[in-house]
């Protein structure tokens, strides 16, 4: 009894080889059916097609590309720290501005309070100034008291101004009289010729403040 010979393996179904010359058909497709022979697929399995670039599933990515839980927590902690730092910097800037504003307002309030006291004492200073001009404070206890009063007020920034010969300045002088007088040669401006009542100014942190203008008599150049 003759058994057919497998064209790929060259053996009979019982596993025995042919007795004569054997011609093996190693073609991949069966010429009669056009299908891939089963024996060929068993010895040469088809290769899986490579996935297109960019279509790789998330689960197929290498494990090294996945952020670890520790790294995610560190990144969240870093973002929280940056947010808290920005909040602290903003609060610090607000506090610095608030402190500067409080200090400025405090200085203004202090200067205003001192100015109020100094203005209240101006009539007393006028009497002291007139008494000194008339020679009543050349010596004695009242002279010492007057000197201490003026030196104490000077520590709070009080200063007297107004002298004959000064150029008339309407911001610090109040002209009560306009008279004819001989002025120094070359004078071209209206000049103070007599001080009827001295002026006082106060030195503050923001500059000088005129508490009272000097009341003067002036003359124009010829």
C-alpha distance (Angstrom), angle and dihedral (degrees) to the residues before:
residue distance angle dihedral
X1 . . .
X2 3.76 . .
X3 3.85 121.7 .
X4 3.75 123.1 -158.3
X5 3.79 116.3 -105.5
X6 3.80 119.1 -125.9
X7 3.80 106.0 -117.5
X8 3.82 93.3 -143.6
X9 3.81 104.1 41.3
X10 3.82 95.7 27.5
X11 3.81 93.3 -136.0
X12 3.77 136.2 113.7
X13 3.79 122.9 -116.2
X14 3.80 90.5 -97.1
X15 3.79 90.3 58.4
X16 3.80 96.1 -109.5
X17 3.75 122.6 128.5
X18 3.78 124.7 -123.8
X19 3.77 120.7 -87.2
X20 3.80 94.6 -130.3
X21 3.80 138.1 34.4
X22 3.79 113.3 -39.3
X23 3.81 125.5 -147.1
X24 3.79 110.8 -160.4
X25 3.78 118.8 -154.0
X26 3.84 105.5 -145.7
X27 3.74 95.4 174.0
X28 3.81 112.6 134.2
X29 3.81 95.4 -139.2
X30 3.78 124.1 54.6
X31 3.83 105.7 -119.5
X32 3.79 91.5 -144.3
X33 3.85 100.5 47.0
X34 3.81 101.6 21.7
X35 3.85 89.9 -135.8
X36 3.78 127.9 125.3
X37 3.75 109.2 -94.9
X38 3.80 114.8 -113.0
X39 3.77 92.7 -132.4
X40 3.82 91.0 55.0
X41 3.80 92.6 51.3
X42 3.79 90.6 50.0
X43 3.81 92.7 54.2
X44 3.86 96.6 36.0
X45 3.86 111.4 33.6
X46 3.81 113.9 -164.1
X47 3.80 116.7 -101.5
X48 3.81 117.3 -115.2
X49 3.81 112.0 -113.3
X50 3.81 114.7 -108.4
X51 3.80 112.9 -109.4
X52 3.79 114.5 -110.0
X53 3.82 117.4 -101.5
X54 3.78 111.8 -90.3
X55 3.82 94.5 19.6
X56 3.79 96.3 86.5
X57 3.76 111.0 128.2
X58 3.76 119.7 -116.4
X59 3.77 91.3 -117.4
X60 3.84 90.9 55.3
X61 3.84 93.2 58.1
X62 3.77 117.6 109.7
X63 3.76 114.0 -91.0
X64 3.83 90.5 -120.4
X65 3.83 91.8 66.9
X66 3.80 92.9 59.1
X67 3.85 114.0 90.9
X68 3.77 112.0 -120.7
X69 3.82 120.0 -126.8
X70 3.82 90.1 -111.9
X71 3.81 91.6 54.3
X72 3.81 91.3 48.4
X73 3.82 91.0 50.6
X74 3.81 90.8 48.0
X75 3.81 91.4 51.5
X76 3.81 91.3 48.9
X77 3.82 90.8 48.7
X78 3.81 90.9 49.1
X79 3.82 91.7 51.1
X80 3.82 90.7 48.3
X81 3.82 91.1 49.4
X82 3.81 91.4 50.9
X83 3.80 90.5 50.1
X84 3.82 92.1 49.6
X85 3.81 90.6 47.2
X86 3.80 91.0 53.3
X87 3.81 89.5 49.9
X88 3.81 91.6 50.8
X89 3.80 92.1 48.3
X90 3.79 90.8 50.8
X91 3.81 91.7 48.3
X92 3.79 90.9 48.1
X93 3.81 91.6 52.1
X94 3.80 90.7 48.7
X95 3.81 90.8 49.4
X96 3.81 92.7 49.2
X97 3.81 90.8 50.9
X98 3.81 90.7 46.6
X99 3.81 92.1 50.1
X100 3.81 91.9 49.3
X101 3.79 90.9 48.9
X102 3.82 91.6 49.0
X103 3.81 92.1 48.6
X104 3.80 91.1 48.1
X105 3.80 92.3 48.6
X106 3.79 90.2 46.2
X107 3.81 91.5 52.7
X108 3.80 91.0 48.0
X109 3.80 91.3 49.5
X110 3.82 91.3 47.8
X111 3.81 92.9 49.3
X112 3.81 91.1 47.5
X113 3.82 91.7 50.5
X114 3.81 92.4 48.5
X115 3.81 90.8 46.8
X116 3.80 90.2 53.4
X117 3.81 91.6 53.6
X118 3.80 93.1 45.2
X119 3.80 93.0 49.8
X120 3.82 89.6 51.2
X121 3.83 89.5 54.3
X122 3.81 96.2 49.1
X123 3.86 94.1 94.4
X124 3.80 89.0 53.4
X125 3.81 90.4 49.8
X126 3.82 89.9 49.4
X127 3.82 89.9 55.4
X128 3.79 91.2 47.7
X129 3.81 90.8 49.3
X130 3.83 92.9 49.9
X131 3.81 92.0 46.5
X132 3.80 90.1 51.8
X133 3.84 91.1 49.1
X134 3.81 90.1 52.6
X135 3.79 92.4 48.3
X136 3.78 96.7 -111.2
X137 3.80 93.9 125.2
X138 3.78 101.2 48.7
X139 3.79 91.9 112.8
X140 3.76 142.8 -13.2
X141 3.82 134.5 71.5
X142 3.79 94.4 -60.3
X143 3.80 90.3 57.6
X144 3.81 89.7 54.4
X145 3.80 91.3 48.0
X146 3.82 91.1 49.8
X147 3.80 91.6 49.7
X148 3.82 92.2 49.6
X149 3.80 91.6 48.1
X150 3.79 93.4 51.6
X151 3.82 93.8 44.1
X152 3.82 91.2 48.8
X153 3.80 92.9 50.8
X154 3.80 89.9 46.5
X155 3.83 88.5 62.6
X156 3.81 87.5 61.9
X157 3.80 90.7 55.7
X158 3.83 99.7 -95.0
X159 3.80 116.0 149.6
X160 3.82 133.1 172.5
X161 3.82 120.4 -135.1
X162 3.78 140.1 175.2
X163 3.82 124.9 94.1
X164 3.82 133.2 174.1
X165 3.80 112.4 -98.0
X166 3.82 95.3 37.7
X167 3.80 118.3 131.1
X168 3.78 108.6 -104.6
X169 3.82 110.7 -102.9
X170 3.82 115.3 -176.8
X171 3.82 90.5 -155.5
X172 3.84 91.9 64.6
X173 3.82 104.1 16.0
X174 3.79 130.8 67.0
X175 3.81 110.9 -158.9
X176 3.81 109.9 -143.3
X177 3.80 96.1 165.1
X178 3.79 136.1 31.6
X179 3.79 112.6 -158.8
X180 3.77 143.1 163.8
X181 3.78 114.0 -104.2
X182 3.77 140.9 154.6
X183 3.81 108.5 -101.9
X184 3.77 128.8 -164.6
X185 3.78 115.5 -79.9
X186 3.79 112.4 -89.7
X187 3.80 94.9 25.2
X188 3.80 110.6 147.7
X189 3.83 102.2 168.9
X190 3.78 134.9 68.3
X191 3.79 105.7 -87.7
X192 3.80 136.7 -155.8
X193 3.81 108.2 -115.2
X194 3.83 99.6 171.3
X195 3.81 135.0 20.2
X196 3.78 109.7 -143.5
X197 3.79 94.3 177.6
X198 3.82 125.9 2.8
X199 3.75 122.1 -119.8
X200 3.79 127.3 -127.3
X201 3.77 131.9 -147.8
X202 3.78 133.6 -174.3
X203 3.80 125.1 -140.2
X204 3.82 110.7 -137.3
X205 3.77 136.4 172.9
X206 3.81 88.9 -98.3
X207 3.82 94.5 49.0
X208 3.79 133.9 -87.3
X209 3.78 124.5 -26.1
X210 3.80 121.8 -160.8
X211 3.79 108.2 -133.0
X212 3.79 93.3 -177.9
X213 3.77 131.4 -0.1
X214 3.80 118.0 -123.7
X215 3.82 111.1 -102.4
X216 3.76 107.7 -136.0
X217 3.77 147.9 162.7
X218 3.81 115.2 -122.6
X219 3.77 138.9 -164.3
X220 3.80 132.6 -159.9
X221 3.78 123.5 -130.0
X222 3.85 116.3 -105.0
